[in-house]
Amino acid sequence: MKARGLTQGKLAELIDSHPAAVSRALGSNLIDRRSLWIKILDALGLEIVVRPKQND
């Protein structure tokens, strides 16, 4: 968020949510807040990609 110049409050506005909900989502387990995380990632122009791990 910092790289995009967004505060939690501004992000909350972008996803039509309450700043407290964004704060909780950012401080909690991803699975617990998956619907809010989808909105957050969309607002930031990001996506989650699942792929097999590369062997080290």
Buried (B, 14 or more C-beta within 10 A) or exposed (E): BEEEEBEBEBBBBBBEBEBEBBBEBBEEEEEEBEEBBEBBEEBBEEEEEEEEEEEE
